[in-house]
Amino acid sequence: MPTTLPGPIDPPARLLMGPGPIGAYPSVLRAMSAPLVGQYDPFMTGAMSETQELYRAVWATGNEATVLVDGTSRAGIEAAIISLVRPGDRVLVPVFGRFGHLLAEIAERAMAEVHTIETEWGQVFPASVIEEAIVRVKPTLLALVQGDTSTTMLQPLEEIGEVCARHGVLFYSDATASLGGNAFEADAWGLDAATAGLQKCLGGPSGSAPLTLSPRAVEVVQSRKKVEAGIREPGDPSAADFVRSNYFDLGMILDYWGPRRLNHHTEATSMLYAARECARVLLLEGRDAVIERHRVAGAAMLAGVQGMGLATFGDLAHKMSNVVAVEIPGGVPGDAARQAMLEDFGIEIGTSFGPLHGRVWRIGTMGYNARKDAVLTTLVALEAVLRRFGAAVPVGGGVEAAADVFAVSSAPAGDGSEEA
């Protein structure tokens, strides 16, 4: 027994303006404090069904197999890959940032034969380059990040599904950092599987991973189905090449979320409430309106940092709407400046990884924080910190440039949660 016990949890006030996580919508936090019920209580199963229907609208899909995986966004990624890929299958991963490398590693751990193609960080892949690699590699699955926050690039997906369908390849995309703030059309773009997290544009906490599977992907999952002993009933399948993870076996997860309600794990009730509210808030504001709000807030932040004379990283024509990479000015200690933003203003911005570590800051405008006051407050603080560290930035240049973007926009300046 410790000699003294800590007090109740009491985190400091923070404005999270990095690449994620971000501050949750107030109604999401309220939803998480709702009373718990049993996992088979009619209220609970009803909430699960409601959440499925909400996320079909978020993903723009009619997929019956639209569920949550209990865990962070990486849990959704692992569930999708390990359930769709058999040992020895070929997987193609186009890598344009850190999280492409993550998809490749997870596929390797699933014992796939992994092939990668790479492009310079700050760029994306033309569809023709991906198709050439598909023809050469002949993969079972193409695994492709949509928005990679390490580089802030948004990979176009619109043409990829047709390419994959033409060559008989399953198409999976990780939309962790992009869903809700950038266009995503699961059915229209021919996705077979997609996963996300709540902690970016969806405006919630990390800990639940929305996932959707096409009927073609469900066929693969069902062909590997194995119901565990203790709940197995006569006639239940037991495939020889079953999924090698119990927790991430989508066949069993689909049975848990489906009409059979076959026990798999105890649903994370408070995270279900959070995920449900994230989707409800988004759809209440309107999916297109939320995407437009992210576009405007991102454009204002971009204009603001450029108005201070700061350079940005990467191909801006393919930048995610919800995060910008800012080149750290010469002579400014990047980590010390970030610390000053946090300690003096309570604002968090991000560093980056790999070749960009220490070279750029990543500033996010997403979810609840994709709003005018958050953008302008961040720019005021950044200007003050830069001037303190000796950078020559124009007084008020960032705020004025950002305010001009908001002034000509038809999108609301708020966070979209007024009626939530």
Sequence and secondary structure as in RCSB ss.txt:
>XXXX:A:sequence
MPTTLPGPIDPPARLLMGPGPIGAYPSVLRAMSAPLVGQYDPFMTGAMSETQELYRAVWATGNEATVLVDGTSRA
GIEAAIISLVRPGDRVLVPVFGRFGHLLAEIAERAMAEVHTIETEWGQVFPASVIEEAIVRVKPTLLALVQGDTS
TTMLQPLEEIGEVCARHGVLFYSDATASLGGNAFEADAWGLDAATAGLQKCLGGPSGSAPLTLSPRAVEVVQSRK
KVEAGIREPGDPSAADFVRSNYFDLGMILDYWGPRRLNHHTEATSMLYAARECARVLLLEGRDAVIERHRVAGAA
MLAGVQGMGLATFGDLAHKMSNVVAVEIPGGVPGDAARQAMLEDFGIEIGTSFGPLHGRVWRIGTMGYNARKDAV
LTTLVALEAVLRRFGAAVPVGGGVEAAADVFAVSSAPAGDGSEEA
>XXXX:A:secstr
  SS   S      EE SSS     HHHHHHHTS    TTSHHHHHHHHHHHHHHHHHHT   SEEEEEES HHH
HHHHHHHHH  TT EEEEEESSHHHHHHHHHHHHTT EEEEEE  TT    HHHHHHHHHHH  SEEEEESEETT
TTEE   TTHHHHHHHTT EEEEE TTTBTTB   TTTTT SEEE  SSSTT S SSEEEEEE HHHHHHHHHT 
B  TTT  TT  B TT  S STT HHHHHHHHSTT    S   HHHHHHHHHHHHHHHHH HHHHHHHHHHHHHH
HHHHHHHTT  B S GGGB TTEEEEE  TT  HHHHHHHHHHHH EE B   GGGTTTEEEEE  GGG SHHHH
HHHHHHHHHHHHHTT    TTHHHHHHHHHHHT  S SS S TT 
